[in-house]
Amino acid sequence: MSTQTARIALLIDADNSPAAKIDLILAELAKLGVANIRRAYGNWKKNELKGWEKVLHECAIRPIQQFDVSKGKNATDMLIAIDAMDLLYTDRPDAFGIVSSDADFTPLVMHLRAKGATVYGFGAKKTPEPFVAACSRFLYLESLGEPDEESEAEEAAAANGRAPRKPRAAPKKPAGTELRRDARLVTLLRNAVDGAAGDDGWSNLSAVRAQIANQASFDPRNHGFKKFSDLVEAIGLFELDRRGQNLYVRDKRQAKPAKAA
């Protein structure tokens, strides 16, 4: 089995993405491979993109200029799609990272995956579901980063001798009742647990996670949990059993009722 590091092409729709999250996106991709191609697309004459200048230099991201060809509509989507197709058949990266909240990229993502490339999507929670579902994995930008990290403004205030704002409290994790109202999540988990079950009805949690990854775009952080095991436990529909270094899970509906004495 090859241990070669996966090569990732990062394509950023700067018109629809915040510059402040790029460090976190690069850190996320670094867990998966090396983003040796980094490009950000936009009309860099716009005042709205001024905040990108420092980020582009610090993160070695190549800016690609695209003028607006018609008033009120940017033309970066088509350019990103053209470059992605060119990269797919020339440089042949193992994966693509696409940063945007625009559903127009859905057909592109589906084509890239059909040709064997993995696609990691990053966008705001307003991102339409078809784009989210098309990606191999999609992570909401609001889920990136620690809740108690100081912002640049807080750091600047501390450096200037002003009292920084109080540390932000960690967001409250969703309760089991709230999670169980997500019918898609419940169905996804139950089907994966059932599909990975052994003869005894128990499923290795790693196998469950792998089956979900093969089926749908999924990340537990989008549901408020860093660890998949924490999400499975919190939803309250499964039994968990630790066996050495492995964690096993079983649908509570499969548990046999205890016999009366």
C-alpha positions as CSV (number, residue, x, y, z in Angstrom):
1,M,0.0,0.0,0.0
2,S,1.4,3.4,-1.0
3,T,2.2,5.9,1.8
4,Q,2.6,8.8,-0.6
5,T,1.0,12.0,0.7
6,A,-2.2,12.9,-1.1
7,R,-1.9,16.0,-3.4
8,I,-4.7,18.5,-3.0
9,A,-5.7,21.4,-5.2
10,L,-7.3,24.2,-3.2
11,L,-9.6,26.4,-5.2
12,I,-11.2,29.4,-3.3
13,D,-14.2,31.4,-4.4
14,A,-13.0,34.6,-2.7
15,D,-16.3,36.4,-3.6
16,N,-18.2,33.9,-1.4
17,S,-15.6,33.1,1.3
18,P,-14.2,34.8,4.4
19,A,-10.4,35.4,4.4
20,A,-10.3,34.9,8.2
21,K,-11.0,31.2,7.9
22,I,-8.2,30.3,5.5
23,D,-5.6,29.3,8.1
24,L,-8.1,26.9,9.6
25,I,-9.0,25.4,6.2
26,L,-5.3,24.9,5.4
27,A,-4.8,23.2,8.8
28,E,-7.8,20.9,8.1
29,L,-6.4,20.0,4.7
30,A,-2.9,19.4,6.2
31,K,-4.5,16.4,8.1
32,L,-5.5,14.9,4.7
33,G,-2.5,15.7,2.5
34,V,-0.6,18.6,1.1
35,A,-2.3,21.5,-0.6
36,N,0.5,22.1,-3.2
37,I,-1.9,24.0,-5.5
38,R,-3.5,27.1,-3.9
39,R,-5.6,29.5,-5.9
40,A,-8.1,32.2,-4.9
41,Y,-10.4,33.6,-7.5
42,G,-12.1,37.0,-7.6
43,N,-12.3,40.5,-8.9
44,W,-9.4,41.9,-6.9
45,K,-10.4,45.5,-7.8
46,K,-13.4,45.2,-5.4
47,N,-13.1,46.8,-2.0
48,E,-14.9,43.8,-0.5
49,L,-11.8,41.7,-1.2
50,K,-9.2,44.0,0.3
51,G,-9.0,41.8,3.4
52,W,-7.6,39.0,1.3
53,E,-4.3,40.7,0.4
54,K,-2.4,39.8,3.6
55,V,-3.8,36.3,3.6
56,L,-2.7,35.6,0.1
57,H,0.9,36.5,0.8
58,E,1.1,34.7,4.2
59,C,-0.5,31.5,2.9
60,A,1.2,31.4,-0.5
61,I,-2.1,31.5,-2.3
62,R,-2.0,32.6,-5.9
63,P,-4.6,35.2,-6.8
64,I,-6.5,34.7,-10.0
65,Q,-8.1,37.9,-11.4
66,Q,-11.6,37.6,-13.0
67,F,-13.4,40.8,-13.9
68,D,-17.2,40.9,-13.6
69,V,-18.5,40.5,-17.1
70,S,-22.0,41.7,-16.2
71,K,-23.2,44.0,-13.5
72,G,-24.3,42.4,-10.3
73,K,-22.9,39.0,-11.1
74,N,-19.4,37.6,-10.6
75,A,-17.8,35.4,-13.2
76,T,-15.4,33.4,-10.9
77,D,-17.5,30.3,-10.9
78,M,-16.9,29.5,-14.5
79,L,-13.2,30.2,-14.2
80,I,-12.9,27.9,-11.2
81,A,-14.7,25.1,-13.1
82,I,-12.4,25.5,-16.1
83,D,-9.3,25.4,-14.0
84,A,-10.5,22.4,-12.0
85,M,-11.1,20.5,-15.2
86,D,-7.7,21.5,-16.5
87,L,-6.0,20.3,-13.3
88,L,-8.0,17.1,-13.3
89,Y,-6.6,16.0,-16.6
90,T,-3.1,17.6,-16.4
91,D,-1.7,17.8,-12.8
92,R,-4.1,15.0,-11.7
93,P,-4.3,15.9,-8.0
94,D,-5.7,13.2,-5.7
95,A,-8.2,15.6,-4.2
96,F,-9.7,19.1,-4.5
97,G,-10.6,21.5,-1.8
98,I,-13.3,23.9,-2.9
99,V,-14.1,26.9,-0.7
100,S,-17.5,28.4,-1.5
101,S,-21.1,28.6,-0.4
102,D,-22.4,28.6,-4.0
103,A,-24.5,25.7,-5.2
104,D,-23.4,26.3,-8.8
105,F,-20.3,24.1,-8.1
106,T,-22.5,21.0,-7.5
107,P,-22.1,19.7,-11.1
108,L,-18.4,20.3,-11.0
109,V,-18.0,18.4,-7.7
110,M,-20.1,15.5,-9.0
111,H,-17.9,15.3,-12.2
112,L,-14.6,15.4,-10.2
113,R,-15.8,12.6,-7.9
114,A,-17.0,10.5,-10.9
115,K,-13.4,10.7,-12.3
116,G,-12.0,9.4,-9.0
117,A,-11.0,12.6,-7.2
118,T,-11.9,13.2,-3.6
119,V,-13.6,16.6,-3.0
120,Y,-13.5,18.5,0.4
121,G,-15.9,21.3,0.5
122,F,-15.9,24.3,2.9
123,G,-18.7,26.9,3.2
124,A,-21.1,28.7,5.4
125,K,-24.2,27.0,6.9
126,K,-26.3,28.8,4.3
127,T,-24.7,26.5,1.6
128,P,-27.4,24.7,-0.3
129,E,-27.8,21.0,0.5
130,P,-27.1,19.7,-3.0
131,F,-23.5,21.2,-2.9
132,V,-23.0,19.8,0.6
133,A,-24.2,16.4,-0.3
134,A,-22.1,16.2,-3.5
135,C,-18.8,16.6,-1.7
136,S,-16.8,13.6,-0.3
137,R,-16.8,15.6,2.9
138,F,-18.2,19.1,3.6
139,L,-17.3,21.2,6.7
140,Y,-19.2,24.3,7.7
141,L,-16.9,27.2,8.3
142,E,-18.8,28.1,11.5
143,S,-17.6,24.7,12.9
144,L,-13.9,25.4,12.3
145,G,-11.8,26.6,15.2
146,E,-11.9,26.5,18.9
147,P,-14.7,28.6,20.5
148,D,-12.3,30.1,23.1
149,E,-9.7,31.2,20.7
150,E,-8.9,34.9,20.9
151,S,-9.9,37.0,17.9
152,E,-7.4,39.4,16.3
153,A,-9.3,42.3,17.9
154,E,-8.9,40.8,21.3
155,E,-5.2,40.2,20.8
156,A,-4.7,43.7,19.6
157,A,-6.6,45.1,22.6
158,A,-4.3,43.1,25.0
159,A,-1.2,44.3,23.2
160,N,-2.4,47.9,23.6
161,G,-3.0,47.5,27.3
162,R,-6.8,47.4,27.1
163,A,-8.7,44.8,28.9
164,P,-9.6,42.0,26.4
165,R,-13.0,40.6,26.2
166,K,-13.9,37.7,28.5
167,P,-13.2,34.3,27.1
168,R,-16.2,33.0,25.1
169,A,-18.0,30.1,26.6
170,A,-18.0,26.9,24.6
171,P,-21.3,26.5,22.7
172,K,-23.7,24.1,24.2
173,K,-23.8,20.8,22.5
174,P,-27.1,19.7,21.0
175,A,-29.2,17.5,23.3
176,G,-30.2,14.0,22.3
177,T,-33.8,15.0,21.6
178,E,-32.6,17.7,19.3
179,L,-30.3,15.3,17.4
180,R,-33.1,12.7,17.1
181,R,-35.3,15.2,15.3
182,D,-32.8,15.2,12.5
183,A,-34.4,12.3,10.5
184,R,-31.5,12.2,7.9
185,L,-28.9,11.9,10.7
186,V,-30.8,9.2,12.5
187,T,-31.3,7.2,9.3
188,L,-27.7,7.6,8.3
189,L,-26.4,6.3,11.6
190,R,-28.8,3.4,12.0
191,N,-28.2,2.2,8.4
192,A,-24.4,2.4,8.9
193,V,-24.5,0.6,12.3
194,D,-26.7,-2.1,10.8
195,G,-24.5,-2.5,7.7
196,A,-21.3,-2.9,9.8
197,A,-22.8,-5.3,12.3
198,G,-21.3,-8.6,13.0
199,D,-23.1,-11.9,14.0
200,D,-23.5,-10.6,17.5
201,G,-25.2,-7.5,16.4
202,W,-22.3,-5.2,17.5
203,S,-20.5,-2.9,15.0
204,N,-17.0,-1.6,15.2
205,L,-17.3,2.2,15.4
206,S,-14.5,2.7,13.0
207,A,-16.2,0.5,10.4
208,V,-19.5,2.5,11.0
209,R,-17.6,5.8,10.3
210,A,-16.0,4.4,7.2
211,Q,-19.3,3.2,5.8
212,I,-20.9,6.6,6.4
213,A,-17.9,8.3,4.6
214,N,-18.5,6.0,1.6
215,Q,-22.1,6.9,1.5
216,A,-22.5,10.6,2.3
217,S,-20.7,13.9,3.0
218,F,-20.4,13.8,6.8
219,D,-18.5,15.5,9.6
220,P,-19.5,15.3,13.3
221,R,-18.4,18.9,13.8
222,N,-21.3,20.0,11.6
223,H,-23.6,18.6,14.3
224,G,-21.7,20.2,17.3
225,F,-19.3,17.4,18.2
226,K,-15.6,17.0,17.6
227,K,-15.6,13.2,17.9
228,F,-17.8,10.8,16.1
229,S,-18.1,8.7,19.2
230,D,-19.4,11.6,21.2
231,L,-22.1,12.2,18.6
232,V,-23.2,8.6,18.6
233,E,-23.4,8.5,22.4
234,A,-25.2,11.9,22.6
235,I,-28.0,10.9,20.2
236,G,-29.1,8.2,22.7
237,L,-30.1,5.6,20.2
238,F,-27.2,3.2,20.6
239,E,-25.3,1.2,23.2
240,L,-21.5,1.6,23.3
241,D,-19.1,-1.1,24.5
242,R,-15.3,-0.5,24.7
243,R,-13.2,-3.6,24.0
244,G,-9.6,-2.8,24.5
245,Q,-8.7,-0.1,22.1
246,N,-11.8,-0.5,20.0
247,L,-15.3,0.9,20.5
248,Y,-18.3,-1.1,19.5
249,V,-21.9,0.2,19.0
250,R,-25.3,-1.5,18.7
251,D,-28.7,-0.1,18.0
252,K,-30.7,-0.2,21.3
253,R,-33.6,-1.7,19.4
254,Q,-31.5,-4.8,18.9
255,A,-30.9,-5.3,22.6
256,K,-32.7,-8.4,24.0
257,P,-35.0,-7.7,27.0
258,A,-33.9,-9.3,30.2
259,K,-35.8,-12.4,31.1
260,A,-38.1,-12.2,34.1
261,A,-36.8,-14.1,37.2
